[in-house]
């Protein structure tokens, strides 16, 4: 049985946990998973609660009675019904490793989402997408018609009811207006090098400098290119004996894993925006299988 989930973000003060737990208990609910974080730097409090109703109360009825508590504590809050599969739109260009990883995890149930479409500025992965019975949208992007292409993209988002957009190595820059409109609803993936290399062929640059760690970063998209709040990161070691092609292969593996973990955390409402960073609650080891990354 899946849990109903309640998320809360508000100014930190005494009594929040007791008020939430008391409300759920009064309404016949049993808490099965709870995590909270008090950010002493900015005075913000974050909480995620998973629970089951023992009286038949659903998310809608619980939502209706929670407003008074939320108002008292100045909460940003939401109840999520059990079993809801978030509607996800994936965007890709010519590198398909992240797309293929998402499709595989979706197919085996490790990413319990509804993929409502794939958008690309190329035709490279049309057959892969169509063969998976997923709508494919080719939106060509040129400097002269960038605004028109983005309008078509927004139309796809709205018509598909997409709740999340995933940039699975989509190599076009989105406008500030699009990023602002979709704030907190677009996840991007890019490589991470120590030190950082930008521009053409970063893996070759890393190899030439003898980098020993390569990795990837998944983050929410903002108007500041590749500087949005970070959700997930990871690294892998490389050695002097490996070639630039080895760096590319290993880097793509890390990118795919990090992106999928970031999507997984987002769809289970474990990520909270906290200014320029995020609070990410880990999945409970004893939680429902769909909430543990496969």
N, C-alpha and C positions, 0 to 999 in steps of 0.2 A: 504494500500500500504506500503510495506517495504521500508526502507531507504537504500541508498548506504552509506557505512561507510568508513571514512578515518581515519587512525591512524598515529600519528606522534610522534617521539621521537628524540630529538636533543639537542645540547648545547643551553643553554638559552641565548637569545639576543633579542633586541628590533625589533619589526616588524613581528614576526612570525604569530601571529593571523591575522594581517591585510593582509599579503601575502596570507595566506590560504583562508580567506574569500573573498579577491579580486579575486583570481583565480576562485573560485566556482561561484561567481557572474558573472564574465565575460563569463563563460560557461553556463549560464542560469540555475544555481542551487539555490535552496532555502534551507538554513540551518534550520533544525527542532530540532536539539539537539546538544549541544556543551558542552564539559567539558575540562578544562585544569588545569595543576598543574606545578608550578615552584618550583623545589627542590633547595632551597638556600644552602643546605649543600654540594651538589656536582655539582651545576650548570647545572642540566639537566632539560629539559622542555618536558612535555608530553601533548598530545592533542588527543581527539577523537571527530570526527564530524559526525553527521548523517544528511543526506540531500537528497533532491529529485530533479531530473532534470525536468525542465519545457520545455526543448527543445529536449528531446529524447536522450541526451548524456548518455552513459552507463559507467560502471566502466573501461572498456578497453580503451575507447577513452579519458577519463579523465586521466587515468594513463599515456597515451602516452605523454601528454603535461605537466605533472607535474614535470618532471625530472629537469628542469632548476631551479625551485624554491627549490626543494629538495637539489640540489647541492649547491646552495647559502647558505643554512642554515645547511648543513651537516646532513640532516634528514635520519633516518630510517623510512620508511613509507610504507603504503600499502592501496590499495582500495579494498573493499570487496563488491561484487555484492549483491543486495537484494535477500532475500529468500534462500541463500545458507545454506544448512544443513551440518554442519561439520561431517566428518566421524570419528566415535569414536569406539575404541576397548576397551572393558571392561575386566579386569582380576580379578579373585576371587579365594579364596581357600575354606575353609569350613564354613565361616560365611557369610550368604546370605542376611543380612538386607540391606546393601547398594546396592547390585545388584537388589534386589526386588524393592527397592525404585526408582532406576534409570529406571527400566523397566516400572513401573507404570507411572512415570512422562512422560516418552517417549510415552507410549501408549495414554495418554490423551492430549498430545501436550504441556505439561508444560516444557518439555525439547525438543526443536525442533532440534533433531540431527538424524543422520543416524547411527544406531548401526551396524557396519560391522562384528562383531563377539564377542564372549566371549571366553577367554582363561582361563583354570584352570589346576592346578596340581592335581586335584581330579575329580571324576565323579559325585560328589554330586548334582550339579545343571544342569547336562546335559539335563534332561527331561524338566525342567523349560525353559531353553534356546531354545531347539528345538521346544517346543510347541509354542514359540513366533515367530517361523520362522526365527530364527537368527542362523548363523553358530556357532557350538560349537567345540572348539579345545582343546583336552586333551593333555597337554604337561607335562609329568611326570618329576619331578626334583629330581635328586639324587646327592650327593657330587661328585661321579665319573663321572657323565655325565652332569654337570651343563653347561659347555660350549656348548655342543651339544643341550641342551634344549633351551639355549638362542639364538642359531643360528636359531632354528626352530621358535622361537618367532619373531625374526627379519624378517624371511621370511613371516610370517603371517601379520606383520605390512606392509611390502612392497606390498605383493600381494593384500591385502584388501584396500590399499590406505589410511590407517588410518592417520588422521591428529592429533589425540589426543589419548593418552592411559590413561585409568582411572584405578587405583589400588583400587578396591572396596573391601578392606580387603584381598588383595593378600599377603600371608604371606611368600614370598620368597624375598631375597635381590637380587636386580639387580646389575650387574657388573658396575664398573666405566666406562668402554668403552660404554656400552649400554646407561647409563645415559648421558654421554657426547654427544653421537650421537643424542639422543632424547631431548636435553636440551630445556626446555620451553614447552615440548609437553607431559609430564607425570605428572598427578596429583595423589597424595596419600592422604589417610585419616588415622588419628590415634587418639587415646584418648589423652586428655590433663587433667592432674590432678594438683591441687594446694594444697600441693607441688607435685612434680613429682614422679611417681613410675614407675619403669621399671622392666623387667623380668616377671616371671610367675605370672599369676593371679593378675594383677594390681588393679582390682576392689576389690578384697579381701583385698589387702594391704591398699587401700583407706578407706575401711570400718573399718578396725582395727585401723586406725589413726584418725577416726572421721572427715573425710573430709566433708566440707559443700558445695563445688562446684565441679562438674565434667563437663567435656566438651570435645570438639573435635577440631582438627586443620586439615585443608586441605592446602596442599602446593605443590609446584613443586618439583619433585624428582631431587636430585643431588647426587654426589658421597658421600657426607656427610649424613649418614643415619638419616632420620627424621629431617634434619636441613635445608632443602631447603626453598626458599622464600615463605612466608605465603600468602595465598590468602584469606582464610575465617576462622573464629573461632566463637565458641559460647559456652555457659555454661548453666547448669541447676542446681538448688539447690537440695540438699538432706539433710535429717535430721537423727538424732540419732535413730529414730523409724523405719528406713528402713533397709532392709537386703542387703547382698551382691548381691543377685539375683535382687533386685530392682535397685541397682546401675548399674548392667549389662544392664537391660532393658532400663533404662533411658539413659545410655551412648550410646547404639545402636541407639536410636531415634535421639540423637544429632548428632552422626556420619553421619547418613543418610542425615539429613537436611543440615549439613554443606558441605558435599561432593557435593550434588546436587546444592547448591548455588554457589560453586566454579566452577563447570562445566558450569553453566548458565552464570556466568560472563565471563569465558574464551571464550565460543562459540560466545558471542556477542562482543568480542574484547574490553572488558572493563578492561583487566588486562595487565599491562605493567611491565616487569622486570626492576628493578632499583637496580642493584648490588645485594646485599644479601637480598633485600626486594622487595616489589611490590607496584605499584600504582594501585588502583582499583577504577574506576569511578562507582558510583551507577547508576542504571537505572533511567531514567526520569519518574516521576509519570504519566506523560501524554503520555508516549511513546507507541509504538506498543505492543500489548498484548504479543507477543512472547518474548519481552524483559523484561517482568515483571514476576518475579518468582511466579508460582502458588502454 
